[in-house]
Amino acid sequence: MEIRLEDREVLGIDGRNGYYAVRCLEGSLYVTRTGDARDYCLRPGQQVEIEASDHTVVEAVGAARLKCVPAPAAARHPGTAEAWHLVGSM
């Protein structure tokens, strides 16, 4: 699934439904995950894997485009659904 975000627009991802990776296709993304003291700044071609227990917030720094792809761990949990919601922009 590809998603386009405008500058400072925020996407919330509920990880309860599976394992996946957030991949930056264009622009820059700021990614925060629950339970992870680190934050991630992604540039095109970079990605971060999200675990089933994570709740993740992705914010666009400038206009950006991202893709959510199955992570290698997803093979262990077939048939899970994705849950995405656009939180809003600041």
N, CA, C and O atoms as a GROMACS GRO file, in nm:
protein
  360
    1MET      N    1   0.084  -0.117   0.000
    1MET     CA    2   0.000   0.000   0.000
    1MET      C    3   0.089   0.124   0.000
    1MET      O    4   0.176   0.138   0.086
    2GLU      N    5   0.068   0.214  -0.097
    2GLU     CA    6   0.141   0.340  -0.104
    2GLU      C    7   0.056   0.451  -0.045
    2GLU      O    8  -0.066   0.457  -0.066
    3ILE      N    9   0.122   0.540   0.028
    3ILE     CA   10   0.052   0.651   0.093
    3ILE      C   11   0.133   0.778   0.069
    3ILE      O   12   0.255   0.778   0.082
    4ARG      N   13   0.064   0.885   0.033
    4ARG     CA   14   0.128   1.016   0.016
    4ARG      C   15   0.088   1.104   0.133
    4ARG      O   16  -0.030   1.112   0.169
    5LEU      N   17   0.186   1.170   0.193
    5LEU     CA   18   0.162   1.262   0.303
    5LEU      C   19   0.216   1.399   0.265
    5LEU      O   20   0.322   1.410   0.205
    6GLU      N   21   0.142   1.502   0.301
    6GLU     CA   22   0.188   1.638   0.281
    6GLU      C   23   0.274   1.678   0.402
    6GLU      O   24   0.277   1.608   0.503
    7ASP      N   25   0.342   1.790   0.391
    7ASP     CA   26   0.430   1.838   0.498
    7ASP      C   27   0.359   1.839   0.634
    7ASP      O   28   0.251   1.897   0.648
    8ARG      N   29   0.419   1.774   0.732
    8ARG     CA   30   0.371   1.767   0.871
    8ARG      C   31   0.244   1.683   0.888
    8ARG      O   32   0.188   1.680   0.997
    9GLU      N   33   0.199   1.618   0.785
    9GLU     CA   34   0.084   1.528   0.797
    9GLU      C   35   0.130   1.402   0.871
    9GLU      O   36   0.244   1.358   0.855
   10VAL      N   37   0.040   1.347   0.950
   10VAL     CA   38   0.075   1.236   1.039
   10VAL      C   39  -0.011   1.115   1.008
   10VAL      O   40  -0.131   1.125   0.986
   11LEU      N   41   0.054   0.998   1.008
   11LEU     CA   42  -0.014   0.871   0.987
   11LEU      C   43   0.010   0.785   1.110
   11LEU      O   44   0.124   0.763   1.150
   12GLY      N   45  -0.098   0.736   1.171
   12GLY     CA   46  -0.088   0.644   1.284
   12GLY      C   47  -0.108   0.502   1.234
   12GLY      O   48  -0.199   0.475   1.157
   13ILE      N   49  -0.022   0.411   1.279
   13ILE     CA   50  -0.030   0.272   1.238
   13ILE      C   51  -0.044   0.185   1.361
   13ILE      O   52   0.039   0.190   1.452
   14ASP      N   53  -0.149   0.107   1.363
   14ASP     CA   54  -0.175   0.015   1.473
   14ASP      C   55  -0.114  -0.119   1.436
   14ASP      O   56  -0.162  -0.187   1.345
   15GLY      N   57  -0.008  -0.157   1.506
   15GLY     CA   58   0.065  -0.278   1.472
   15GLY      C   59   0.004  -0.407   1.521
   15GLY      O   60   0.062  -0.513   1.500
   16ARG      N   61  -0.110  -0.401   1.585
   16ARG     CA   62  -0.169  -0.524   1.640
   16ARG      C   63  -0.198  -0.628   1.532
   16ARG      O   64  -0.217  -0.746   1.563
   17ASN      N   65  -0.200  -0.586   1.408
   17ASN     CA   66  -0.247  -0.676   1.304
   17ASN      C   67  -0.138  -0.738   1.219
   17ASN      O   68  -0.168  -0.792   1.113
   18GLY      N   69  -0.014  -0.732   1.259
   18GLY     CA   70   0.087  -0.802   1.181
   18GLY      C   71   0.223  -0.736   1.181
   18GLY      O   72   0.245  -0.635   1.248
   19TYR      N   73   0.312  -0.795   1.106
   19TYR     CA   74   0.449  -0.748   1.092
   19TYR      C   75   0.466  -0.687   0.954
   19TYR      O   76   0.422  -0.745   0.855
   20TYR      N   77   0.528  -0.570   0.946
   20TYR     CA   78   0.544  -0.502   0.818
   20TYR      C   79   0.660  -0.405   0.830
   20TYR      O   80   0.717  -0.388   0.938
   21ALA      N   81   0.694  -0.342   0.721
   21ALA     CA   82   0.798  -0.240   0.721
   21ALA      C   83   0.741  -0.114   0.658
   21ALA      O   84   0.664  -0.121   0.562
   22VAL      N   85   0.781   0.001   0.710
   22VAL     CA   86   0.749   0.131   0.651
   22VAL      C   87   0.870   0.170   0.570
   22VAL      O   88   0.980   0.187   0.624
   23ARG      N   89   0.851   0.186   0.438
   23ARG     CA   90   0.960   0.219   0.346
   23ARG      C   91   0.936   0.358   0.289
   23ARG      O   92   0.828   0.386   0.236
   24CYS      N   93   1.035   0.444   0.299
   24CYS     CA   94   1.026   0.578   0.241
   24CYS      C   95   1.055   0.570   0.092
   24CYS      O   96   1.159   0.518   0.051
   25LEU      N   97   0.964   0.623   0.011
   25LEU     CA   98   0.981   0.625  -0.134
   25LEU      C   99   1.024   0.762  -0.184
   25LEU      O  100   1.094   0.773  -0.285
   26GLU      N  101   0.981   0.867  -0.113
   26GLU     CA  102   1.007   1.004  -0.158
   26GLU      C  103   1.000   1.096  -0.037
   26GLU      O  104   0.917   1.076   0.051
   27GLY      N  105   1.086   1.196  -0.032
   27GLY     CA  106   1.085   1.291   0.078
   27GLY      C  107   1.152   1.235   0.202
   27GLY      O  108   1.240   1.150   0.193
   28SER      N  109   1.108   1.282   0.318
   28SER     CA  110   1.163   1.236   0.447
   28SER      C  111   1.050   1.203   0.542
   28SER      O  112   0.946   1.270   0.543
   29LEU      N  113   1.070   1.100   0.623
   29LEU     CA  114   0.971   1.058   0.721
   29LEU      C  115   1.035   1.050   0.858
   29LEU      O  116   1.150   1.009   0.873
   30TYR      N  117   0.960   1.091   0.959
   30TYR     CA  118   1.001   1.080   1.098
   30TYR      C  119   0.913   0.974   1.161
   30TYR      O  120   0.791   0.989   1.165
   31VAL      N  121   0.973   0.866   1.212
   31VAL     CA  122   0.898   0.750   1.260
   31VAL      C  123   0.926   0.729   1.408
   31VAL      O  124   1.041   0.724   1.451
   32THR      N  125   0.818   0.715   1.486
   32THR     CA  126   0.825   0.687   1.629
   32THR      C  127   0.745   0.562   1.658
   32THR      O  128   0.631   0.548   1.613
   33ARG      N  129   0.804   0.469   1.734
   33ARG     CA  130   0.734   0.344   1.772
   33ARG      C  131   0.726   0.334   1.924
   33ARG      O  132   0.818   0.374   1.995
   34THR      N  133   0.614   0.282   1.974
   34THR     CA  134   0.603   0.260   2.118
   34THR      C  135   0.704   0.154   2.159
   34THR      O  136   0.732   0.060   2.084
   35GLY      N  137   0.758   0.170   2.278
   35GLY     CA  138   0.851   0.072   2.331
   35GLY      C  139   0.990   0.080   2.271
   35GLY      O  140   1.074  -0.005   2.301
   36ASP      N  141   1.017   0.180   2.188
   36ASP     CA  142   1.148   0.197   2.125
   36ASP      C  143   1.197   0.337   2.160
   36ASP      O  144   1.134   0.436   2.121
   37ALA      N  145   1.306   0.346   2.231
   37ALA     CA  146   1.359   0.476   2.273
   37ALA      C  147   1.413   0.556   2.156
   37ALA      O  148   1.434   0.677   2.168
   38ARG      N  149   1.437   0.490   2.043
   38ARG     CA  150   1.490   0.558   1.926
   38ARG      C  151   1.376   0.607   1.837
   38ARG      O  152   1.269   0.547   1.833
   39ASP      N  153   1.401   0.715   1.766
   39ASP     CA  154   1.315   0.761   1.658
   39ASP      C  155   1.394   0.745   1.529
   39ASP      O  156   1.517   0.737   1.532
   40TYR      N  157   1.326   0.739   1.418
   40TYR     CA  158   1.390   0.712   1.290
   40TYR      C  159   1.358   0.822   1.191
   40TYR      O  160   1.242   0.860   1.176
   41CYS      N  161   1.459   0.872   1.123
   41CYS     CA  162   1.442   0.965   1.011
   41CYS      C  163   1.474   0.886   0.886
   41CYS      O  164   1.589   0.846   0.865
   42LEU      N  165   1.374   0.864   0.802
   42LEU     CA  166   1.393   0.784   0.682
   42LEU      C  167   1.402   0.872   0.560
   42LEU      O  168   1.327   0.969   0.545
   43ARG      N  169   1.493   0.839   0.473
   43ARG     CA  170   1.510   0.901   0.342
   43ARG      C  171   1.471   0.798   0.237
   43ARG      O  172   1.457   0.680   0.270
   44PRO      N  173   1.453   0.838   0.113
   44PRO     CA  174   1.413   0.742   0.009
   44PRO      C  175   1.503   0.618   0.007
   44PRO      O  176   1.626   0.627   0.009
   45GLY      N  177   1.437   0.501   0.004
   45GLY     CA  178   1.508   0.374   0.002
   45GLY      C  179   1.530   0.313   0.139
   45GLY      O  180   1.565   0.195   0.149
   46GLN      N  181   1.511   0.392   0.246
   46GLN     CA  182   1.530   0.339   0.381
   46GLN      C  183   1.396   0.291   0.436
   46GLN      O  184   1.290   0.338   0.395
   47GLN      N  185   1.403   0.195   0.529
   47GLN     CA  186   1.281   0.144   0.591
   47GLN      C  187   1.307   0.104   0.735
   47GLN      O  188   1.421   0.087   0.777
   48VAL      N  189   1.199   0.090   0.810
   48VAL     CA  190   1.205   0.041   0.947
   48VAL      C  191   1.096  -0.065   0.961
   48VAL      O  192   0.983  -0.047   0.915
   49GLU      N  193   1.131  -0.176   1.027
   49GLU     CA  194   1.033  -0.283   1.049
   49GLU      C  195   0.950  -0.253   1.172
   49GLU      O  196   1.000  -0.200   1.272
   50ILE      N  197   0.823  -0.288   1.164
   50ILE     CA  198   0.728  -0.266   1.272
   50ILE      C  199   0.680  -0.402   1.321
   50ILE      O  200   0.641  -0.486   1.240
   51GLU      N  201   0.683  -0.423   1.451
   51GLU     CA  202   0.640  -0.551   1.508
   51GLU      C  203   0.492  -0.546   1.545
   51GLU      O  204   0.432  -0.439   1.552
   52ALA      N  205   0.436  -0.662   1.568
   52ALA     CA  206   0.293  -0.674   1.596
   52ALA      C  207   0.251  -0.594   1.719
   52ALA      O  208   0.137  -0.548   1.726
   53SER      N  209   0.340  -0.577   1.815
   53SER     CA  210   0.303  -0.507   1.938
   53SER      C  211   0.322  -0.356   1.929
   53SER      O  212   0.287  -0.283   2.022
   54ASP      N  213   0.377  -0.308   1.818
   54ASP     CA  214   0.407  -0.165   1.804
   54ASP      C  215   0.284  -0.083   1.765
   54ASP      O  216   0.197  -0.128   1.692
   55HIS      N  217   0.282   0.038   1.816
   55HIS     CA  218   0.193   0.143   1.767
   55HIS      C  219   0.289   0.249   1.714
   55HIS      O  220   0.380   0.292   1.785
   56THR      N  221   0.270   0.291   1.592
   56THR     CA  222   0.368   0.373   1.522
   56THR      C  223   0.306   0.501   1.471
   56THR      O  224   0.191   0.504   1.426
   57VAL      N  225   0.383   0.609   1.478
   57VAL     CA  226   0.343   0.737   1.422
   57VAL      C  227   0.447   0.776   1.317
   57VAL      O  228   0.567   0.775   1.344
   58VAL      N  229   0.400   0.809   1.198
   58VAL     CA  230   0.486   0.852   1.088
   58VAL      C  231   0.448   0.994   1.052
   58VAL      O  232   0.331   1.022   1.024
   59GLU      N  233   0.546   1.085   1.054
   59GLU     CA  234   0.520   1.224   1.017
   59GLU      C  235   0.605   1.260   0.895
   59GLU      O  236   0.723   1.226   0.888
   60ALA      N  237   0.543   1.328   0.800
   60ALA     CA  238   0.615   1.372   0.681
   60ALA      C  239   0.692   1.500   0.711
   60ALA      O  240   0.640   1.592   0.775
   61VAL      N  241   0.815   1.505   0.665
   61VAL     CA  242   0.896   1.625   0.672
   61VAL      C  243   0.905   1.675   0.528
   61VAL      O  244   0.988   1.629   0.450
   62GLY      N  245   0.817   1.769   0.494
   62GLY     CA  246   0.797   1.805   0.354
   62GLY      C  247   0.704   1.701   0.293
   62GLY      O  248   0.664   1.606   0.361
   63ALA      N  249   0.669   1.718   0.169
   63ALA     CA  250   0.584   1.619   0.102
   63ALA      C  251   0.661   1.488   0.093
   63ALA      O  252   0.781   1.487   0.063
   64ALA      N  253   0.593   1.377   0.120
   64ALA     CA  254   0.660   1.247   0.122
   64ALA      C  255   0.565   1.138   0.074
   64ALA      O  256   0.443   1.154   0.073
   65ARG      N  257   0.626   1.029   0.034
   65ARG     CA  258   0.550   0.912  -0.009
   65ARG      C  259   0.612   0.790   0.057
   65ARG      O  260   0.735   0.777   0.061
   66LEU      N  261   0.528   0.701   0.108
   66LEU     CA  262   0.576   0.582   0.175
   66LEU      C  263   0.499   0.460   0.128
   66LEU      O  264   0.391   0.471   0.070
   67LYS      N  265   0.557   0.347   0.156
   67LYS     CA  266   0.492   0.221   0.122
   67LYS      C  267   0.504   0.130   0.242
   67LYS      O  268   0.609   0.122   0.305
   68CYS      N  269   0.396   0.062   0.273
   68CYS     CA  270   0.397  -0.037   0.379
   68CYS      C  271   0.405  -0.174   0.313
   68CYS      O  272   0.320  -0.210   0.232
   69VAL      N  273   0.507  -0.249   0.349
   69VAL     CA  274   0.534  -0.377   0.285
   69VAL      C  275   0.543  -0.486   0.391
   69VAL      O  276   0.579  -0.457   0.506
   70PRO      N  277   0.511  -0.608   0.356
   70PRO     CA  278   0.528  -0.717   0.452
   70PRO      C  279   0.674  -0.728   0.493
   70PRO      O  280   0.764  -0.723   0.409
   71ALA      N  281   0.697  -0.743   0.621
   71ALA     CA  282   0.833  -0.764   0.672
   71ALA      C  283   0.862  -0.914   0.669
   71ALA      O  284   0.770  -0.995   0.666
   72PRO      N  285   0.989  -0.952   0.671
   72PRO     CA  286   1.022  -1.095   0.671
   72PRO      C  287   0.951  -1.173   0.782
   72PRO      O  288   0.916  -1.289   0.763
   73ALA      N  289   0.930  -1.110   0.895
   73ALA     CA  290   0.861  -1.178   1.005
   73ALA      C  291   0.715  -1.207   0.973
   73ALA      O  292   0.653  -1.292   1.037
   74ALA      N  293   0.659  -1.136   0.873
   74ALA     CA  294   0.518  -1.155   0.839
   74ALA      C  295   0.489  -1.297   0.795
   74ALA      O  296   0.376  -1.344   0.810
   75ALA      N  297   0.588  -1.364   0.743
   75ALA     CA  298   0.567  -1.502   0.698
   75ALA      C  299   0.529  -1.594   0.814
   75ALA      O  300   0.467  -1.698   0.793
   76ARG      N  301   0.565  -1.555   0.935
   76ARG     CA  302   0.530  -1.636   1.052
   76ARG      C  303   0.385  -1.618   1.093
   76ARG      O  304   0.331  -1.699   1.168
   77HIS      N  305   0.322  -1.512   1.044
   77HIS     CA  306   0.185  -1.480   1.085
   77HIS      C  307   0.099  -1.453   0.962
   77HIS      O  308   0.056  -1.339   0.942
   78PRO      N  309   0.072  -1.553   0.880
   78PRO     CA  310  -0.005  -1.530   0.758
   78PRO      C  311  -0.149  -1.491   0.788
   78PRO      O  312  -0.206  -1.527   0.892
   79GLY      N  313  -0.207  -1.416   0.695
   79GLY     CA  314  -0.348  -1.383   0.705
   79GLY      C  315  -0.380  -1.265   0.795
   79GLY      O  316  -0.497  -1.240   0.824
   80THR      N  317  -0.279  -1.193   0.841
   80THR     CA  318  -0.308  -1.078   0.926
   80THR      C  319  -0.351  -0.960   0.840
   80THR      O  320  -0.309  -0.947   0.725
   81ALA      N  321  -0.434  -0.875   0.897
   81ALA     CA  322  -0.484  -0.758   0.825
   81ALA      C  323  -0.406  -0.636   0.865
   81ALA      O  324  -0.343  -0.634   0.971
   82GLU      N  325  -0.410  -0.533   0.782
   82GLU     CA  326  -0.343  -0.408   0.812
   82GLU      C  327  -0.443  -0.309   0.870
   82GLU      O  328  -0.562  -0.312   0.836
   83ALA      N  329  -0.396  -0.222   0.957
   83ALA     CA  330  -0.484  -0.119   1.012
   83ALA      C  331  -0.410   0.014   1.005
   83ALA      O  332  -0.309   0.032   1.073
   84TRP      N  333  -0.460   0.109   0.924
   84TRP     CA  334  -0.397   0.238   0.905
   84TRP      C  335  -0.501   0.346   0.932
   84TRP      O  336  -0.619   0.327   0.903
   85HIS      N  337  -0.460   0.456   0.986
   85HIS     CA  338  -0.551   0.570   0.997
   85HIS      C  339  -0.471   0.700   0.990
   85HIS      O  340  -0.366   0.713   1.053
   86LEU      N  341  -0.522   0.793   0.913
   86LEU     CA  342  -0.460   0.924   0.900
   86LEU      C  343  -0.499   1.006   1.022
   86LEU      O  344  -0.617   1.032   1.046
   87VAL      N  345  -0.398   1.046   1.098
   87VAL     CA  346  -0.424   1.118   1.221
   87VAL      C  347  -0.458   1.264   1.193
   87VAL      O  348  -0.548   1.320   1.255
   88GLY      N  349  -0.387   1.326   1.099
   88GLY     CA  350  -0.415   1.465   1.066
   88GLY      C  351  -0.286   1.539   1.037
   88GLY      O  352  -0.179   1.479   1.034
   89SER      N  353  -0.296   1.666   1.015
   89SER     CA  354  -0.178   1.748   0.990
   89SER      C  355  -0.176   1.863   1.086
   89SER      O  356  -0.279   1.904   1.140
   90MET      N  357  -0.056   1.915   1.108
   90MET     CA  358  -0.039   2.021   1.207
   90MET      C  359  -0.036   2.156   1.139
   90MET      O  360  -0.022   2.258   1.206
   0.00000   0.00000   0.00000
